[in-house]
Amino acid sequence: MVLTFTCSISAGEAGREEIRTMLVGAISCNIAWGLVDAVMYLMSSLTERGRAILTLKALRKAASQQQAHGIIQDALPPTVAALMEPDEIEALRDKLNQLPEPPPQAKLNKSDWLGAIAVFLLVFLSTFPVVIPFILMQDAIRALRFSNAIAITMLFITGYSLGRYSGGQPWRTGISMVIVGLLLVAITIALGG
């Protein structure tokens, strides 16, 4: 998002006022997206918890052992469900039936709110490394080059980390993230964003 702002100014012609306007716009945009992402995180947590409550209630109301096993298998990741034997599923059913009665509806808890705050801060604070050159440097062209280098480095590090986490090829994922990020910035700028 910040790359969209920094790449949309003409560094050769930008004065301090244009750069200030760009910085305010970039920071405001990241505040807005941080809020959107935090709310989406809360909605996801609430939905996931609600789905778990519905699954447990359905399991307890199952008319047969076979129906209960189907509910459990549907709730599990497909690979795990395929590996479980009927006696293991029945043991899991027994343990689930021993849980206390679930609440009537899902509610957010403290960890959900803390997670949402963390999501907001992650999105918002990711702005600063990219805008620091504009704050510290008087030369707009030089600041833009440093800013872009920082943003590209951040994209690569994020992609590299994603590749390691997902079991992919970190270098390839990092380079792909840079290419996709630059393409998205170009499309966004071309569309007037």
C-alpha positions in Angstrom: 0.0 0.0 0.0 2.8 2.4 0.9 4.6 1.6 -2.4 1.5 2.7 -4.2 1.8 6.1 -2.5 5.5 6.5 -2.9 5.6 5.4 -6.5 2.7 7.7 -7.4 4.7 10.9 -6.7 7.1 12.4 -9.2 10.2 12.5 -7.1 12.0 14.9 -9.4 9.2 17.5 -9.1 8.0 16.8 -5.6 8.5 19.5 -3.0 8.3 19.1 0.8 4.5 19.8 0.7 3.8 17.0 -1.8 6.0 14.6 0.2 4.2 15.6 3.4 0.8 15.0 1.7 2.1 11.6 0.5 3.2 10.6 3.9 -0.1 11.6 5.5 -1.9 9.7 2.8 0.3 6.6 3.2 -0.1 6.6 7.0 -3.8 7.2 6.9 -4.3 4.4 4.4 -2.4 2.0 6.6 -4.5 3.1 9.6 -7.6 2.4 7.6 -6.4 -1.0 6.4 -5.1 -1.9 9.8 -8.6 -1.3 11.2 -10.2 -3.3 8.3 -7.8 -6.2 8.9 -8.4 -6.1 12.7 -12.2 -6.3 12.2 -11.8 -9.1 9.7 -9.6 -11.0 12.3 -12.4 -10.5 14.9 -15.1 -11.7 12.5 -13.0 -14.8 11.6 -12.4 -15.6 15.2 -16.1 -15.3 16.0 -17.1 -17.4 12.9 -14.6 -20.1 13.8 -15.8 -20.3 17.4 -19.4 -20.3 16.3 -18.8 -23.1 13.9 -17.2 -25.1 16.6 -20.2 -24.6 18.9 -22.6 -25.7 16.1 -20.4 -28.8 15.4 -20.4 -29.8 19.1 -24.2 -29.3 19.4 -24.8 -31.3 16.2 -22.5 -34.1 17.5 -24.5 -34.3 20.7 -27.8 -34.4 18.8 -26.6 -37.1 16.4 -29.2 -39.8 15.9 -26.6 -42.6 15.4 -23.0 -43.4 15.9 -22.4 -43.3 12.2 -23.9 -39.8 11.9 -21.7 -38.6 14.9 -18.6 -40.0 13.2 -19.5 -38.2 10.0 -19.8 -34.9 11.9 -16.4 -35.4 13.5 -14.8 -36.4 10.1 -16.3 -33.3 8.4 -14.8 -31.1 11.1 -11.3 -32.5 10.8 -8.8 -31.7 8.1 -9.4 -34.2 5.2 -5.9 -35.8 5.6 -6.4 -36.4 9.4 -10.0 -37.7 8.9 -8.8 -40.2 6.3 -6.2 -41.6 8.7 -8.5 -42.1 11.7 -9.9 -45.5 12.4 -13.5 -45.9 13.6 -12.4 -46.7 17.2 -10.3 -43.5 17.3 -13.2 -41.5 16.0 -15.4 -43.1 18.7 -12.8 -42.2 21.4 -12.8 -38.7 20.2 -16.6 -38.6 20.2 -16.5 -39.8 23.9 -14.1 -37.0 24.8 -16.1 -34.4 23.0 -19.3 -35.5 24.8 -17.5 -35.1 28.1 -16.9 -31.4 27.4 -19.1 -28.9 29.3 -22.1 -27.6 27.5 -21.1 -24.9 25.0 -22.4 -21.4 25.2 -25.6 -20.6 23.3 -23.6 -18.4 20.9 -20.0 -17.5 20.2 -18.4 -14.5 21.9 -15.1 -12.7 21.5 -12.7 -13.1 24.3 -9.6 -11.2 25.5 -7.2 -13.1 23.3 -9.4 -12.2 20.2 -9.2 -8.5 21.0 -5.4 -8.7 21.7 -5.0 -10.6 18.4 -7.0 -7.8 16.6 -4.8 -5.2 18.2 -1.7 -7.1 17.1 -3.0 -7.3 13.5 -3.7 -3.6 13.5 -0.2 -2.8 14.8 1.4 -5.1 12.3 -0.3 -3.4 9.4 0.2 0.1 10.7 3.8 -0.3 11.8 4.8 -1.9 8.5 4.4 1.6 7.1 7.2 3.2 8.9 10.3 1.5 7.5 9.1 2.7 4.0 8.3 6.3 5.0 11.4 6.9 7.2 13.6 7.9 4.2 11.1 10.7 3.4 11.3 12.0 6.9 15.1 11.8 7.2 16.2 12.9 3.7 15.8 16.2 2.1 16.5 14.9 -1.5 13.1 13.5 -2.6 14.7 11.3 -5.4 17.2 9.8 -3.0 14.4 9.2 -0.4 12.2 7.6 -3.0 15.0 5.2 -4.0 15.7 4.2 -0.4 12.0 3.9 0.3 11.5 1.6 -2.7 14.6 -0.5 -1.7 13.2 -0.9 1.8 9.8 -1.9 0.5 11.2 -4.4 -2.0 13.4 -5.9 0.8 10.4 -6.2 3.1 8.4 -8.0 0.3 11.3 -10.4 -0.2 11.7 -11.1 3.5 8.0 -11.7 3.8 8.0 -14.1 0.8 11.1 -15.9 2.0 9.5 -16.4 5.5 6.3 -17.6 3.8 8.2 -20.1 1.7 10.0 -21.5 4.8 6.8 -21.7 6.8 4.8 -23.4 4.0 7.5 -25.9 3.1 8.1 -24.2 -0.3 11.3 -22.8 -1.7 12.1 -19.7 0.3 14.2 -17.9 -2.4 11.6 -18.6 -5.1 8.7 -17.5 -2.9 10.6 -14.3 -1.9 11.3 -13.4 -5.5 7.7 -14.2 -6.4 6.4 -12.0 -3.7 8.5 -9.1 -5.0 7.3 -9.6 -8.5 3.6 -9.9 -7.5 4.0 -6.9 -5.2 5.5 -4.7 -7.9 2.8 -5.9 -10.4 0.0 -5.0 -8.0 1.5 -1.6 -7.3 1.7 -1.0 -11.1 -1.9 -2.0 -11.6 -3.0 0.0 -8.6 -1.2 3.1 -9.9 -2.6 2.5 -13.5 -6.1 2.3 -12.1 -5.7 5.6 -10.3 -5.1 4.2 -6.8 
